[in-house]
């Protein structure tokens, strides 16, 4: 279980870059619901997919 995947955190799906940035809505065990800007709400099993934390580029 990843402890950094909490509601409000922004993530990217490594296999679906066209989904855009997603915001974690809920995380219960390995089941994480993410609201992606181009795909809507998606339930992710983090035992199969490792989401990447999104960090905005600072200028």
C-alpha positions in Angstrom: 0.0 0.0 0.0 1.3 3.5 -0.9 0.8 6.0 1.8 1.4 9.0 -0.5 -1.8 8.3 -2.5 -4.3 10.3 -0.4 -7.3 12.4 -1.5 -6.2 15.6 -3.1 -2.9 14.4 -4.4 -2.3 14.8 -8.2 -1.1 11.8 -10.2 -0.4 10.6 -13.7 -1.2 7.1 -15.2 2.0 5.7 -16.7 0.2 3.8 -19.5 -2.4 6.5 -20.3 -0.7 9.9 -20.8 -3.7 11.2 -22.8 -5.8 11.0 -19.6 -3.9 14.0 -18.3 -3.4 14.9 -14.7 -5.7 13.2 -12.2 -6.6 14.0 -8.6 -7.0 11.2 -6.1 -10.6 11.2 -4.8 -10.4 8.2 -2.4 -7.9 5.5 -1.5 -9.0 2.3 0.3 -6.2 -0.3 0.4 -5.1 -0.9 -3.2 -8.2 0.6 -4.7 -7.7 4.3 -5.6 -10.4 6.4 -7.3 -8.8 9.1 -9.5 -10.6 11.9 -11.4 -8.5 12.5 -14.6 -9.0 15.7 -16.5 -9.6 13.8 -19.9 -11.0 10.5 -18.7 -13.2 11.3 -15.7 -13.3 9.1 -12.6 -11.3 5.8 -12.9 -10.9 3.1 -10.3 -7.2 2.0 -10.2 -5.8 -1.2 -8.6 -2.4 0.0 -7.4 -1.3 -3.6 -7.1 -1.3 -3.7 -10.9 -0.7 -0.1 -11.9 1.8 2.2 -10.2 0.6 5.8 -10.4 3.2 8.5 -10.7 3.0 11.6 -8.4 2.5 14.7 -10.5 4.6 17.7 -9.6 3.9 21.0 -11.3 6.9 22.6 -13.1 7.9 25.7 -11.3 9.2 28.6 -13.3 
